[in-house]
Amino acid sequence: MMANLVRIVDGAVKWPYSLGQLRLDDPSQSFSWSPSDTELAHYGVYRVEPSDPPVADPALEKAIQAQPSEIDGKWTQQWELVPLTAEEQAVYYAATHPPRWLEFGQVVQQEPKINALLGKALVDAPALAMALSVGLGKAADGDSRIFLAAWNSALALGLINAELITLMQDAAQAHDLPAEFITGLARGAS
């Protein structure tokens, strides 16, 4: 509780302020371990009364403490809503939108162009088709390495065109899959 203090020196507000800072600022003074409001006021130090932060849209903004204000003779905590940075928005989105691998797998299986790829892969490279299917199942469990390895092999064999890459990337993005996976779908493409 002692950390949330304010000090007024020659009309200037020092905030945030703490009892430790008061002891550093006035080393010749002896302060009790838990000074009273009267003792603190003698040195221009006042407790800041807590207040509830404003309601923020957690996807877009956050409430941060602003300099306290003196209201009716008491210093009161103030808040300010500030926009989230792009990084903070990404973290929030990732925390509230987990990857939907199973739904992505269903889209992949139902998309005619992807089925055409798998049909061609079955004819040209049966083991590759199996690796894509197994890899998709593993990706649903959170490990996309097998799928991406098979996908990149199909890229290297020329079985995947730019349109299919874009289609897969769009589907992956729509299902909140990790950025590394989405980028990995185009790796090796020229």
N, C-alpha and C positions, 0 to 999 in steps of 0.2 A: 504494500500500500504506500510505503514511503517513496517509491520510485516516481509516482505520479504527482509531482510538485511543480510549482511555478515560482520564480523569483522576480521581484520587481526592483530594479536598480536604476535610480534617477529617471523613472518613468518608462524605462525600457523593459520589455518582457523577456526573461530567460526561460526558455522551455525547449525541450523537456529538461527537468531539473530533478535532482535527487538529494537525499540527506548526505550521501557520500560526496557529492559535488559541493554542498554547503561546507562540509568539513575541510575540503581542499581550498575553497575560496576564503575561508576564515580560519586558518590553522591555529591562530592564537586563542581562539574561543574554545571553551569546553561545552559540549552539548551532551544532554542526557541520551541514553540509548534510544529512547522513544520520546522525542520532544513533543510537548503539547502544542496545540494550535497557537496559544499565546506566545510561547517561546519562539516558534517559527516566525510568527508575525513580527516579532521584534527585529528580525533580520530580513524582513520583506519577503518571506517565503510562505506560500499558502498551499494547502492541499487542493487538488483538483477533483471536484466531485464527478464521479463517472456518469455518463449518459449513454443511452442506447444508440448504437449506430443506425443510420438510415437504412432502409431496405434497398438492397442493390440487386440488379439483374446479374446473377453470378456468371452468366455467359459473356457479359459485356463490360462490367464495371466492378469496382470494389470500394469499400468504405475505408478510408485511412484517417488516422487522427490528425486534426488540424490544431493550430495553436488555440489553447483554451481562452474563453472570454469571461470577463467578470460580469455576472448577472445577479442583480439584487444583493451585492456585497459578497457573493461567493464565486470562486473560480469554477467554471464548468467545462467539462470535456466537450470539444467540438469535433465534428466529422466533416469529411469532404468526400464526395463520390468522384472517383477518377476512372477513366477508361482503362480496361485491361490492355496490356501490350499484346502484340500478335502472338508472342510466345506463350503468354498466360492464357490467351484465348485457345490456343492449340492444346495446352495442357488440360484446360477445362473440358474441351470437346472430347479429347481422348479419354478422360476419366468418365464422361457421361455417355459416350458412344462407343462401347466396346466393339471390336471387330466381329462381323457377322459372317464367319467363314462358311457355315452350313448353307445360309441363304445364297452366298456367293457361289458355292458349289452347285446349288440347284439351278441358278441362272446359267452357269457355264454348261451344265448338262442339257438345258432346254434351248440354248441359243443355236439356231441352225448353222451359222458359220463356224461355230466351235465344233459342232458335231461333224461338220465336213472335214475339219482339221483332224479330228480323232479318227474318222473313217480313213482318210489318206494315210495317217500315221500307222493305222492297223495294217494297211497293205504294205507300206514302204518300210516301216520299222515297228513291228509288233511289240518288242520289248519297251520301246519308247512310249507307246500308247499305254502299256501297263504302268509304266513309271508315272505318267501323267495322272492316271486314275488313282494310283496309290498315293501319289504326292498330294492330290487334292484332298484325300481322306486325312492324311497327316497334317495338312494345312488347317483342316477343321479342328484338329487338336492343338493348333498353335505352332506347328513346326512346318514352315513352308519351304524348307531347303530342298527336299526331294522334288517337289513340284517345280521349283525354279530351275533346278539342275536339268530336269527333263525338258522343261520349256526352252531353256537355252540350247539344249541339244537340238530340239526341233528348229529353233532359229538358225543354228549353224547348218542344218541340213536343208534349209530353204523351205521348210514346210509352213512357215508362218510369215504372213505379209504385214505391212504397216497398218492396214485397215484392221486386221485382227488384233494387233498389239493395242491399238487405240480402243477397240471394243472391250478388250480384257481390262485395260487400265481404267476405263470409265466404269465398268461393272465393279471392279475392286474398290474404286473410290466411293461409289454409291453405297458400298457395304462397309465403309469405315475400316478397310484393311490398312495395315501399316504402310507408311510412305516408302519404306525400304522394299516392300514387296511390289508396290506399284512401279517404282523405279526399276526394280529387277526384271519386270516383264519386258522392258525395252533394252536391257543390257545385251550387248552382243549384236543388236540390230544395226544395220548400216544405212 
